[in-house]
Amino acid sequence: MKNVDIISKSRDLLEGKWLPAIGLVIIFSLLTSLPNRLDDNLSFLSIVIGGPLNLGLAMFFQKIVRGQNSGIENLFDGFRNYLQSTVAFILTLVVVAIGFILLVIPGIIMAMGLSQTFFIMADDDNISGVDAMKKSWEMMDGYKMKYFLLSLIHMGMAILGILALVVGIFYALPIIYNSMALFYDKLKMKEL
């Protein structure tokens, strides 16, 4: 499946689900960025809640891609696997940061290789954060460049969304997140 087709299909799958998707993206964005904006001393809260919220985000959009019932409450479902999602979040941040410190390219490779971690955790409640990271790395073998190119499309969409009087970002972000979930499902089924 071509990246352009993934974006198009992702948009189509949001039909009738735009309001909850936009609402979830707004809530996610506020919860993950608000502590930093309120006070620099609260920035640790973004790390404390980042893992479960990213897992909940993956669960929500995975349900949309699979045609299952989804709602804004799915954002908080990641807290049921708090410890493992937090471990995965922190380790991913550290590994990608080290990659960027070494040079930019290793950081990008690390980010692409670990990109499926939270979708894997959304699929398997019993997997540890470390095992999900390992599985993501294995699944992405041979697909990192494809995902990188999809990420470039995502960046272009986000920039255009911001340029569209900022309101366009609320249209772009649900498509971006949905296409990430669709990429995971297609990767898992070996349909890429």
Disulfide bonds with the S-S distance in Angstrom:
none
